[in-house]
């Protein structure tokens, strides 16, 4: 292809501005949408993690297979066993966990920070840089001196507690200390039990990467060295997430085999791990990170590829019609010596130029689209902040544009390279050219219809899923409910002091005019933070494998009344139940049915382990409806509710107010009441429960909006393609229609003839799309809620919808054909 070919193509396209604009806009839509979604795919699935040699990094979660618990954290003891038992397979193994903390600021007022507790080798293992100061050393992780044994007396005072050594994030360094290096050596939170000493500052933008289900803060402000102590008695006190770096040349399979031996030894030595089915998995870090979002992103990428193919088919159809109208020109060029390659090259040059124009427009659409994607993307999408148009995305845009040019240019070029010179030169009518290539255009439109129908099916399935989400009962009434979290840096000496403060705070909030009731819990429905514990009935005493997993919630009396969770049997907690030493519980219906199937659970007992080394009995006071804890789309585990005093009071820090009107209007009153009660209280995540419900649906809504938008564009393009084919048919069959009408055919007969042809073409495409949809939608199963990927209602509904779109596309050409004057049509044909 030479420069003169491109110059000729430019002049040719400039002479047909409407065609050029339509074709370029169509390509721009396809390329722009695919580029925008590829930017997400690139950031989340393809771009290497910002660590040293990231392909050597793995994440190692634990599973309790016999209890259906996956991705469980490690205890210190289990971590040490893993580290010491896999030194030949790993260069190193490191652990991390994060938690929110209320820290005293320089002005004496509290601020919330997130603290990351890491093993001393964590930053070295991932290759993080230290901007100021130093990294952690082994001494920073030296275990605390053990406390005196109970019942022993000593004449010497116990050794002092070792200080917490901290590295702070660069962003916190700038915000809190203004970038002053004198921050090194300072102690944060002076005078409090947790007073970390700053020894270093991380390089900017450092983050940890785990799936959202790990419940880790990605960018803690303060990192503290974990003073690991091997305490086998606390083997079940878990919090740590573990990563490892493989030895050079080490495979995942060999590493997994070594880890399996460590898990097997733990099962052999500790019966509770054996009955739980304790296991450790080794997964590449990037693979594990995206495991929860990969299906949705791949589905979106597949949708935009379909959309790009439909856009290519549409432009191919436009070029085929344009080529048919230029048959005479091409035949003359062939007659005077132009080769087939010369003719094909001209059409390919036009296709390449159209693709270039479309690519430029597509980049503009992608740039705007990425902004919208970031606005609607769910918060759990990993590496969200790295989504942008970079060199990889630009290469994708160029390659996709070239591929598009080849796809929509080859068929027209092939047709242009084979003009029938004698037939074309004998004819003088433009319809002579239109008569050629009709089959090619119909095949292309059939493919458009098939691809668009698959997209419509995917969109319909997402709509059905979204509607199913709306119908799911979360187990409480989210309306007129204001939720928030309260934290404080105040230290209470006894559980009784904490209990008194909680009651006083509850009274202050209840005194706000318009507040009907107040409660608190930890965790709070649909906000995450759930950590399973063991439960069992009497048979678990004889056979520990009978223990199962449940999610515990610590609640204040009045929780179920404020949340309006249906009470199914028994009663709820009273103030008398919320006293130290009381061993009462309320369970949800899911747990009650498993514990005592077909029997009333009220008055019976279950074993739970939440604080004590061994499970203890609690009496069931009532049975309530199951609440959705983490996601609306997944029921989750059964739940056991315990009063706040059961674990010492003060744990229930997620508050909820039932109001008579719009809960958002009470936000200022809540802040004022809390400030008046204690200026050191921090109010976090103040929002109506309806907003929490919205966030719980964000992932499904994100996929629905995008796939739905792509499906609408695809259906429009397919409709336009169908219209173009039928309009061409009417033009090339003008004489035939005139003869039919002269012989007595009625306008409605002609109308039905054209519409029937369009609907037959649509039916062929829908049948082809049906087979494609059965194959493709199976990959959407993890994204669907309450319906199957082969949902017949969706398939039938979308087929009917597409036939309606097809009928609308057929209407204009059919009306034009039905309104033809037979005399004028025959005269026009005779003159041509």
C-alpha positions in Angstrom: 0.0 0.0 0.0 1.5 3.3 -1.1 1.1 6.9 -0.2 -0.8 7.7 -3.4 -3.4 5.0 -2.4 -4.0 6.7 0.9 -4.3 10.1 -0.8 -6.8 8.7 -3.3 -8.7 7.1 -0.5 -8.7 10.5 1.4 -10.2 12.3 -1.7 -12.8 9.5 -2.2 -13.9 9.6 1.4 -14.0 13.4 1.5 -16.3 13.3 -1.5 -18.9 11.2 0.5 -19.0 13.0 3.9 -22.1 11.4 5.2 -20.8 7.9 4.5 -17.4 8.7 6.0 -18.9 10.2 9.1 -21.3 7.3 9.6 -18.6 4.6 9.1 -16.0 6.4 11.3 -18.5 7.0 14.1 -19.5 3.4 14.1 -15.8 2.3 14.3 -15.2 4.9 17.0 -17.9 3.5 19.2 -16.6 0.0 18.9 -12.9 1.0 19.4 -13.7 3.4 22.1 -15.8 1.0 24.2 -13.2 -1.8 23.7 -10.3 0.5 24.7 -12.1 1.7 27.8 -12.8 -1.8 29.0 -9.3 -3.0 28.0 -7.9 -0.2 30.2 -9.7 -1.9 33.2 -8.6 -5.4 32.0 -5.0 -4.2 31.7 -4.9 -2.5 35.1 -6.6 -5.3 37.0 -5.7 -8.5 35.2 -2.6 -7.9 33.0 -0.3 -5.2 34.5 2.4 -6.6 36.7 2.1 -5.8 40.4 4.4 -2.9 41.5 6.7 -5.2 43.4 10.1 -6.7 42.8 9.8 -9.8 40.5 6.1 -10.0 41.2 5.7 -13.4 39.4 7.6 -15.0 42.2 5.1 -13.8 44.8 2.3 -16.0 46.1 -0.5 -15.7 48.6 -1.1 -18.6 51.0 -4.6 -18.6 52.6 -5.8 -21.4 54.8 -9.0 -23.4 54.4 -11.1 -25.3 57.0 -12.4 -27.8 54.4 -14.6 -29.8 56.7 -16.4 -26.6 57.8 -16.7 -24.9 54.4 -14.5 -22.0 55.4 -12.1 -20.6 52.7 -9.4 -17.9 52.7 -8.9 -18.0 56.5 -6.1 -16.1 58.2 -3.1 -17.6 60.0 -2.3 -17.6 63.7 1.3 -16.7 64.8 2.0 -20.3 65.6 0.8 -21.6 62.3 2.7 -18.9 60.5 6.0 -19.8 62.2 5.4 -23.5 61.4 4.9 -22.6 57.7 7.9 -20.3 57.6 10.3 -22.9 59.3 9.0 -25.8 57.2 9.3 -24.3 53.8 12.8 -22.7 53.7 13.9 -24.8 50.7 10.9 -23.7 48.6 10.6 -20.0 49.6 13.1 -17.2 49.7 10.9 -15.9 52.5 7.4 -15.9 54.0 5.9 -12.8 55.5 2.6 -11.9 57.2 0.4 -8.8 57.4 -2.9 -7.8 59.0 -4.5 -4.3 59.3 -6.9 -2.7 61.7 -8.4 0.8 62.2 -7.1 2.7 65.2 -7.9 6.0 66.9 -4.7 7.9 67.4 -4.3 11.1 69.4 -3.3 13.9 67.1 -0.9 16.8 67.8 -3.8 19.0 68.8 -5.1 16.4 71.3 -8.0 15.4 69.2 -8.3 11.9 67.9 -7.9 10.9 64.3 -8.5 7.6 62.7 -5.6 5.8 61.0 -5.1 2.3 59.7 -2.3 0.3 61.2 -0.6 -2.5 59.3 1.1 -5.1 61.4 3.8 -6.9 59.4 6.6 -9.4 60.0 10.0 -7.6 59.9 10.8 -9.1 56.5 7.7 -7.9 54.7 9.0 -4.8 52.9 12.2 -6.6 51.9 10.2 -9.5 50.6 8.1 -7.4 48.3 10.9 -5.0 47.4 9.4 -1.8 49.0 11.7 1.2 49.2 12.3 3.2 52.3 12.5 6.9 51.6 13.8 8.1 55.0 15.2 6.2 57.9 15.5 2.4 57.9 13.6 -0.8 57.3 12.6 -3.1 60.1 15.3 -5.4 61.6 15.0 -8.7 63.3 15.3 -7.0 66.7 12.2 -5.0 65.9 10.3 -8.3 65.9 11.7 -9.7 69.0 8.9 -11.3 71.1 7.6 -9.4 74.1 8.9 -10.9 77.4 6.4 -13.4 78.8 4.2 -12.3 81.7 4.7 -14.0 85.1 3.0 -17.4 85.4 -0.3 -17.2 87.2 0.0 -17.8 91.0 3.8 -17.2 91.1 5.5 -14.5 93.1 8.7 -12.7 92.2 10.9 -10.3 94.1 12.1 -8.6 90.9 9.9 -6.4 88.8 8.8 -7.8 85.4 10.9 -6.7 82.4 9.5 -3.7 80.6 7.4 -4.1 77.5 9.4 -3.6 74.3 8.2 -0.6 72.2 6.3 -0.9 69.0 8.6 0.0 66.1 6.8 1.8 63.2 7.4 2.8 59.6 4.9 5.4 58.3 3.6 5.9 54.8 4.9 8.7 52.8 1.5 10.2 52.5 1.0 10.3 56.3 4.6 11.6 56.6 3.6 14.6 54.5 0.2 15.1 56.1 1.2 14.8 59.7 4.8 16.0 59.7 4.9 18.2 56.6 7.8 16.1 55.2 10.1 17.0 58.1 12.8 14.3 58.6 12.8 15.1 62.3 9.7 12.8 62.5 12.2 9.9 62.7 12.6 8.8 66.3 9.3 10.5 67.4 6.7 8.5 69.3 3.1 8.5 68.2 0.2 8.4 70.6 2.4 9.4 73.6 1.2 8.3 77.0 -1.0 5.5 75.6 -0.5 1.7 75.7 0.1 1.6 72.0 2.8 4.2 71.3 4.8 3.3 68.2 8.2 4.8 67.6 8.9 6.0 64.0 12.1 4.4 62.5 11.4 5.0 58.7 9.2 6.4 56.0 8.0 4.3 53.0 8.3 5.4 49.4 5.2 7.0 48.0 2.1 5.1 46.8 3.0 1.8 48.5 0.0 -0.6 48.8 -0.7 -4.1 49.7 -2.8 -6.2 47.4 -5.4 -8.7 48.6 -8.9 -9.5 47.5 -11.7 -7.5 49.1 -12.8 -10.6 51.1 -9.5 -10.5 53.0 -10.8 -7.2 54.7 -7.4 -5.5 54.6 -6.7 -1.8 54.2 -4.7 -1.3 51.1 -2.6 1.7 52.3 -2.2 1.9 56.1 -0.7 5.1 57.4 1.3 3.3 60.1 3.2 0.0 59.8 4.2 -1.8 62.9 6.7 -4.7 63.3 4.9 -7.8 64.5 6.7 -9.1 67.6 6.0 -12.7 66.8 5.7 -15.1 69.7 5.3 -18.9 69.3 2.3 -19.7 71.5 0.7 -23.0 70.6 -2.1 -22.4 73.0 -3.2 -19.5 70.8 -3.0 -21.4 67.6 -6.7 -20.6 66.9 -6.3 -16.8 67.4 -6.0 -15.9 63.7 -5.5 -12.6 62.0 -2.5 -12.8 59.7 -2.5 -12.9 55.9 0.5 -14.6 54.5 2.6 -14.1 51.3 5.7 -15.8 50.1 8.4 -15.4 47.5 9.4 -18.6 45.6 12.9 -19.7 45.3 14.3 -19.2 41.7 13.1 -22.1 39.5 10.6 -23.3 42.1 7.1 -24.2 40.7 3.8 -23.7 42.3 3.2 -27.5 42.4 6.5 -28.2 44.3 5.8 -25.4 46.7 2.2 -26.7 47.2 3.6 -30.1 48.0 5.9 -28.7 50.7 3.1 -26.6 52.2 0.8 -29.7 52.2 3.4 -31.4 54.4 3.3 -28.5 56.9 -0.5 -28.6 57.0 -0.5 -32.4 57.4 1.9 -32.1 60.4 -0.3 -29.5 62.0 -3.4 -31.8 61.5 -1.5 -34.7 63.1 -0.3 -32.7 66.1 -3.5 -30.7 66.8 -6.8 -32.6 66.7 -8.9 -29.4 66.3 -7.1 -28.6 63.0 -7.5 -32.2 61.9 -11.3 -32.2 62.5 -11.6 -28.9 60.8 -9.8 -30.1 57.7 -7.0 -27.6 58.0 -5.2 -27.0 54.6 -3.0 -24.3 53.0 -3.2 -23.2 49.4 -0.4 -21.7 47.3 -1.7 -19.3 44.6 0.2 -16.7 42.5 -0.4 -13.3 44.0 -1.9 -11.7 40.9 -4.2 -14.7 40.3 -5.5 -14.7 43.8 -5.9 -10.9 43.9 -8.3 -10.9 40.9 -10.1 -14.2 41.6 -13.3 -12.5 42.7 -13.6 -10.0 39.8 -12.0 -11.9 36.9 -15.4 -13.4 35.6 -17.0 -10.0 35.5 -14.1 -8.3 33.7 -13.7 -11.1 31.2 -17.5 -10.9 30.5 -17.2 -7.2 29.9 -14.2 -7.7 27.7 -16.1 -10.3 25.7 -19.0 -7.9 25.4 -17.0 -5.1 23.9 -15.2 -7.5 21.5 -18.7 -8.5 20.3 -19.6 -4.8 20.0 -16.4 -4.1 18.0 -17.2 -7.1 15.7 -20.8 -5.7 15.2 -19.4 -2.3 14.3 -17.0 -3.9 11.8 -19.8 -5.8 10.3 -21.9 -2.7 10.0 -19.0 -0.8 8.3 -18.4 -3.8 6.0 -22.0 -3.6 5.0 -21.7 0.1 4.2 -18.6 -0.6 2.1 -20.3 -3.5 0.3 -23.2 -1.2 -0.7 -20.7 1.5 -1.6 -18.7 -0.9 -3.6 -21.8 -2.2 -5.4 -22.6 1.4 -6.4 -19.0 1.8 -7.7 -19.0 -1.4 -9.8 -19.1 0.6 -13.0 -16.1 2.7 -12.0 -14.2 -0.4 -10.9 -15.1 -2.3 -14.1 -13.8 0.6 -16.2 -10.5 0.7 -14.3 -10.2 -3.1 -14.7 -10.9 -2.8 -18.5 -8.1 -0.2 -18.9 -5.6 -2.4 -17.2 -6.0 -2.2 -13.4 -5.1 -5.5 -11.7 -7.3 -7.1 -9.0 -4.7 -6.1 -6.4 -4.9 -2.5 -7.6 -8.7 -2.5 -7.1 -8.6 -4.3 -3.7 -5.8 -2.0 -2.5 -8.0 1.0 -3.1 -10.8 -0.3 -1.0 -8.3 -1.5 1.7 -6.8 2.0 1.7 -10.2 3.5 2.4 -10.8 0.9 5.2 -7.5 1.7 6.8 -8.2 5.4 6.7 -11.6 4.9 8.2 -10.1 2.8 10.9 -7.5 5.5 11.7 -10.2 8.2 11.9 -12.3 5.8 14.1 -9.3 5.1 16.3 -8.8 8.8 17.0 -12.4 9.2 17.8 -12.4 6.0 19.9 -9.5 7.3 22.0 -11.7 10.4 22.8 -14.6 8.2 23.7 -12.4 5.9 25.8 -10.9 8.9 27.7 -14.4 10.1 28.6 -15.6 6.5 29.2 -12.8 5.8 31.7 -13.8 8.8 33.8 -17.4 7.4 33.9 -16.1 3.9 34.7 -14.1 5.2 37.7 -17.3 7.0 38.9 -19.5 3.9 38.9 -16.9 1.1 39.5 -17.4 -0.9 42.7 -14.9 -0.2 45.5 -13.8 -3.8 45.7 -12.3 -3.6 42.2 -8.5 -4.1 42.8 -6.0 -1.5 41.5 -8.8 0.9 40.6 -6.5 3.9 40.9 -4.2 2.6 38.1 -6.9 2.5 35.4 -5.7 4.9 32.6 -4.7 5.1 29.0 -1.0 4.0 28.9 1.3 2.7 26.2 -0.2 -0.8 26.5 -3.7 0.5 26.0 -2.6 2.7 23.1 -1.0 -0.4 21.4 -4.3 -2.3 22.0 -6.2 0.6 20.3 -3.9 0.6 17.3 -4.0 -3.2 17.0 -7.8 -3.4 17.4 -8.2 -0.6 14.8 -5.9 -2.5 12.3 -7.8 -5.7 13.0 -11.1 -3.8 12.5 -9.8 -2.4 9.2 -9.0 -6.0 8.1 -12.3 -7.4 9.2 -14.5 -4.8 7.6 -12.3 -4.2 4.6 -11.5 -7.7 3.3 -15.0 -8.6 2.1 -15.5 -5.4 0.2 -11.9 -5.6 -1.2 -12.5 -9.1 -2.4 -15.8 -8.0 -4.1 -14.1 -5.0 -5.7 -11.2 -7.1 -7.0 -13.6 -9.3 -9.0 -15.8 -7.0 -11.1 -17.7 -8.7 -14.0 -16.7 -6.2 -16.6 -19.0 -7.3 -19.4 -22.2 -7.4 -17.2 -21.4 -4.1 -15.5 -20.5 -2.2 -18.6 -23.6 -3.5 -20.5 -25.8 -2.1 -17.7 -26.3 1.6 -17.1 -28.5 1.5 -14.1 -27.1 1.9 -10.6 -29.3 -1.1 -9.6 -27.1 -3.2 -11.8 -24.3 -2.7 -9.2 -26.7 -3.2 -6.3 -27.7 -6.5 -7.7 -24.2 -7.8 -7.0 -23.0 -8.7 -3.5 -26.5 -9.1 -2.1 -25.7 -12.5 -0.5 -22.5 -11.0 1.1 -24.5 -8.2 2.7 -27.1 -10.6 4.0 -24.5 -12.8 5.6 -22.9 -9.8 7.2 -26.2 -8.6 8.7 -27.0 -12.1 9.9 -23.7 -12.1 11.8 -24.5 -8.7 13.2 -27.9 -10.0 14.4 -26.4 -13.1 15.9 -23.7 -11.1 17.8 -26.2 -8.5 19.0 -28.6 -11.1 20.2 -25.9 -12.7 22.3 -25.2 -9.3 23.9 -28.9 -8.8 24.5 -29.1 -12.1 26.2 -26.2 -11.1 28.5 -27.8 -7.8 29.2 -31.1 -9.5 29.9 -29.5 -11.9 32.4 -27.9 -9.0 34.2 -31.2 -7.2 34.4 -32.9 -10.3 35.8 -30.1 -10.6 38.3 -30.5 -7.0 39.4 -34.2 -7.5 39.8 -33.6 -10.6 41.9 -31.3 -8.5 44.1 -34.0 -6.0 44.7 -36.3 -8.8 45.8 -33.8 -10.4 48.2 -34.8 -9.9 51.8 -31.7 -8.8 53.7 -33.3 -9.9 57.0 -34.0 -6.4 58.2 -35.7 -3.2 57.1 -33.0 -0.8 55.7 -35.3 2.2 55.3 -35.3 5.1 57.7 -32.1 3.7 59.3 -29.0 5.9 59.9 -25.8 4.0 60.4 -22.3 5.1 61.6 -19.3 3.8 63.5 -18.0 5.4 66.7 -14.3 5.2 67.8 -12.4 6.8 70.6 -8.9 7.0 72.0 -10.2 7.0 75.5 -8.9 4.1 77.7 -11.4 2.5 80.1 -9.9 0.7 83.1 -12.7 -1.9 83.5 -15.5 -3.5 81.3 -18.0 -1.9 83.7 -16.7 1.6 82.8 -17.1 0.7 79.1 -20.6 -0.6 79.7 -21.6 2.6 81.5 -20.2 4.8 78.6 -22.1 2.7 76.1 -25.4 3.1 77.9 -24.9 6.9 78.3 -24.1 7.2 74.6 -27.2 5.2 73.7 -29.3 7.5 75.9 -27.8 10.6 74.2 -28.6 9.3 70.8 -32.1 8.2 71.8 -32.8 11.7 73.1 -32.4 13.2 69.6 -35.9 14.4 68.5 -37.4 12.1 65.9 -35.2 9.1 66.8 -37.4 6.1 67.5 -34.8 3.6 68.6 -31.0 3.1 68.9 -28.8 0.0 68.7 -25.3 -1.1 67.9 -23.5 -4.2 66.8 -20.1 -5.6 65.6 -19.9 -6.4 62.8 -22.8 -4.7 61.1 -24.9 -6.3 58.3 -23.6 -5.8 54.8 -20.4 -4.1 55.9 -18.1 -7.1 56.1 -15.7 -7.8 58.9 -17.2 -11.2 59.7 -14.9 -13.9 61.1 -16.3 -17.4 61.6 -16.2 -19.3 64.9 -16.9 -22.9 65.8 -20.3 -24.1 66.9 -21.8 -27.5 67.6 -24.4 -29.5 69.5 -23.8 -32.2 72.0 -22.7 -34.7 69.4 -19.7 -32.5 68.7 -18.3 -33.3 72.2 -17.9 -36.9 71.1 -16.9 -36.2 67.5 -15.1 -32.8 66.9 -15.6 -33.1 63.2 -19.3 -32.3 63.8 -18.3 -28.7 64.7 -19.4 -26.2 62.0 -18.7 -22.5 61.2 -20.9 -19.6 62.1 -20.6 -15.8 62.1 -20.8 -14.2 65.5 -22.4 -10.7 66.0 -22.1 -8.8 69.3 -25.2 -6.7 69.7 -26.9 -4.4 72.2 -30.4 -5.1 73.5 -32.9 -3.7 71.1 -30.9 -4.6 68.0 -33.5 -6.8 66.4 -36.3 -4.3 67.2 -34.3 -1.3 65.7 -33.3 -3.3 62.6 -36.8 -4.8 62.4 -35.4 -8.3 62.0 -38.3 -10.7 62.3 -38.4 -12.7 65.5 -39.5 -16.2 64.5 -39.5 -17.9 67.9 -38.7 -17.1 71.6 -37.6 -13.6 72.6 -34.8 -11.1 72.0 -32.3 -9.7 74.5 -33.2 -7.5 77.4 -31.0 -5.2 79.5 -30.8 -8.0 82.1 -29.3 -10.4 79.5 -26.6 -7.9 78.8 -24.7 -8.5 82.0 -21.2 -10.2 82.6 -21.4 -13.9 83.1 -24.7 -14.4 81.2 -24.5 -17.2 78.6 -27.4 -16.5 76.4 -27.5 -16.3 72.6 -30.0 -15.7 69.8 -29.5 -17.7 66.5 -30.8 -17.1 63.0 -33.1 -19.6 61.3 -30.2 -21.0 59.2 -28.2 -22.1 62.2 -31.4 -23.2 64.1 -32.4 -25.5 61.3 -28.9 -27.0 61.2 -28.6 -27.4 64.9 -32.1 -28.8 65.6 -33.8 -29.7 62.3 -37.6 -30.1 62.7 -37.4 -29.1 66.3 -37.8 -25.8 68.2 -34.3 -24.5 69.0 -35.5 -22.1 71.8 -34.4 -23.4 75.2 -31.8 -25.7 73.8 -28.0 -25.1 73.9 -25.2 -25.0 71.5 -21.4 -24.9 71.9 -19.5 -21.9 70.7 -15.9 -20.8 70.9 -15.3 -17.1 70.7 -12.9 -16.2 73.6 -12.2 -19.3 75.6 -9.7 -22.0 74.6 -12.5 -24.6 74.5 -16.1 -24.2 73.3 -18.7 -23.3 76.0 -22.4 -23.8 76.2 -24.9 -20.9 75.5 -28.6 -21.1 75.8 -30.8 -20.1 72.8 -33.3 -17.4 73.8 -34.7 -16.8 70.3 -34.6 -17.5 66.6 -34.6 -14.6 64.1 -34.6 -14.3 60.4 -31.2 -14.7 58.6 -29.4 -11.4 57.8 -27.2 -10.9 54.8 -23.8 -10.2 56.3 -21.4 -9.5 53.4 -23.3 -9.6 50.2 -26.9 -9.5 49.0 -26.0 -12.1 46.3 -24.7 -14.7 48.8 -26.6 -15.9 51.9 -23.4 -16.5 53.8 -23.1 -18.6 57.0 -25.6 -19.0 59.8 -25.3 -16.4 62.6 -25.2 -16.4 66.4 -25.9 -13.2 68.2 -24.4 -12.5 71.6 -25.0 -9.6 74.0 -22.3 -6.9 74.2 -21.3 -7.8 77.8 -20.6 -11.4 76.8 -17.1 -10.4 75.7 -16.6 -7.5 78.1 -18.7 -4.6 76.7 -17.7 -1.9 74.2 -17.3 -4.2 71.2 -20.5 -3.0 69.6 -19.3 0.1 67.9 -21.4 0.2 64.7 -24.5 2.2 65.5 -27.9 2.4 63.9 -30.8 4.9 64.5 -34.3 4.2 63.5 -35.9 7.5 62.4 -39.4 8.6 61.4 -38.3 10.6 58.3 -35.3 10.8 56.0 -32.3 9.5 58.1 -29.8 11.7 56.3 -31.4 14.8 57.8 -30.3 13.5 61.3 -26.6 13.5 60.5 -25.8 16.9 62.0 -27.8 16.1 65.1 -25.9 12.9 65.6 -22.6 14.7 65.3 -23.6 17.3 67.7 -24.9 14.8 70.3 -21.7 12.8 70.1 -19.5 15.9 70.4 -21.4 17.0 73.4 -21.1 13.6 75.0 -17.3 13.3 74.3 -15.2 15.5 72.0 -12.8 12.6 71.6 -15.3 10.5 69.7 -14.8 9.9 66.0 -17.8 9.4 63.8 -17.1 7.4 60.7 -19.1 6.2 57.7 -22.2 8.2 58.7 -24.8 7.2 56.0 -28.3 5.9 55.6 -28.6 2.1 55.4 -30.1 2.5 52.0 -26.7 3.7 50.8 -25.1 0.6 52.3 -27.6 -1.4 50.4 -26.6 0.5 47.2 -23.0 -0.4 47.7 -23.8 -4.0 48.2 -25.3 -4.0 44.7 -22.5 -2.0 43.1 -20.8 -4.9 41.4 -23.9 -6.2 39.7 -25.0 -2.7 38.8 -21.6 -2.0 37.3 -21.8 -5.0 35.0 -25.4 -4.4 34.2 -24.9 -0.8 33.1 -21.9 -1.6 30.9 -23.3 -4.8 29.3 -26.7 -3.1 28.9 -25.1 -0.1 27.2 -23.1 -2.3 24.9 -26.2 -4.4 24.1 -28.3 -1.3 23.2 -25.6 0.0 20.9 -25.2 -3.4 19.3 -28.9 -3.7 18.7 -29.0 -0.3 17.2 -26.1 -1.1 14.9 -27.7 -4.4 13.9 -31.0 -2.6 13.2 -29.2 0.0 11.0 -27.5 -2.8 9.1 -30.8 -4.5 8.6 -32.3 -1.3 7.4 -29.5 -0.8 4.9 -29.9 -4.2 3.4 -33.6 -3.8 3.0 -33.3 -0.3 1.6 -30.9 -1.7 -1.0 -33.2 -4.6 -1.8 -36.1 -2.1 -2.5 -33.9 -0.1 -4.8 -32.7 -3.1 -6.8 -36.2 -4.6 -7.0 -38.0 -1.4 -8.0 -38.9 -2.8 -11.4 -40.1 -6.1 -10.0 -42.2 -4.3 -7.4 -43.7 -2.2 -10.2 -44.6 -5.3 -12.2 -46.2 -6.9 -9.2 -48.3 -3.9 -8.5 -49.3 -3.5 -12.1 -50.5 -7.1 -12.0 -52.7 -6.4 -9.0 -50.5 -6.7 -5.9 -51.8 -4.6 -3.1 -49.5 -2.2 -1.1 -50.0 -4.4 2.0 -48.7 -7.4 0.0 -45.6 -5.5 -0.9 -45.2 -4.3 2.6 -45.4 -7.8 3.9 -43.0 -9.0 1.3 -40.2 -6.6 2.4 -40.9 -7.0 6.1 -41.0 -10.8 5.7 -37.6 -10.8 4.1 -36.2 -8.7 7.0 -37.8 -10.9 9.6 -36.5 -14.1 7.9 -33.0 -12.6 7.9 -33.5 -11.7 11.6 -34.7 -15.2 12.4 -31.6 -16.8 10.9 -29.4 -14.4 12.9 -31.3 -15.1 16.2 -31.0 -18.9 15.7 -27.3 -18.5 15.2 -27.1 -16.2 18.2 -29.0 -18.7 20.3 -26.3 -21.3 19.9 -23.6 -18.7 20.6 -25.5 -17.5 23.7 -25.7 -21.0 25.2 -21.9 -21.3 24.9 -21.0 -17.8 26.0 -23.4 -17.1 28.9 -22.1 -20.2 30.8 -19.1 -18.0 31.7 -21.4 -15.5 33.4 -22.7 -18.0 36.0 -20.7 -16.4 38.9 -22.1 -13.0 38.1 -25.8 -14.1 38.1 -28.1 -13.9 41.1 -31.2 -16.1 41.5 -31.3 -17.3 37.8 -29.5 -19.7 35.5 -27.3 -18.8 32.6 -29.8 -20.6 30.4 -32.9 -18.8 31.8 -35.6 -19.4 29.1 -37.6 -16.3 30.0 -34.6 -14.1 29.2 -33.8 -15.9 25.9 -37.5 -15.6 24.8 -37.9 -12.0 25.9 -34.7 -10.9 24.2 -35.7 -12.7 21.0 -39.1 -10.9 21.0 -37.3 -7.6 21.7 -35.0 -8.2 18.8 -37.8 -9.0 16.4 -39.4 -5.7 17.5 -36.2 -3.9 16.7 -36.0 -5.7 13.3 -39.7 -4.8 12.5 -38.9 -1.2 13.2 -35.9 -1.4 10.9 -38.0 -3.0 8.2 -40.8 -0.5 8.5 -39.3 2.4 6.5 -38.0 0.4 3.5 -41.2 -1.6 3.5 -43.4 1.6 3.5 -41.3 3.0 0.7 -41.8 -0.1 -1.4 -45.5 -0.2 -0.6 -45.9 3.5 -1.7 -44.2 3.0 -5.1 -46.2 4.2 -8.1 -46.0 1.2 -10.5 -46.1 3.4 -13.6 -43.2 5.6 -12.4 -41.3 2.5 -11.2 -41.5 0.8 -14.6 -40.7 4.1 -16.5 -37.7 4.6 -14.3 -36.5 1.1 -15.0 -37.0 1.5 -18.8 -35.1 4.8 -18.9 -32.2 3.4 -16.9 
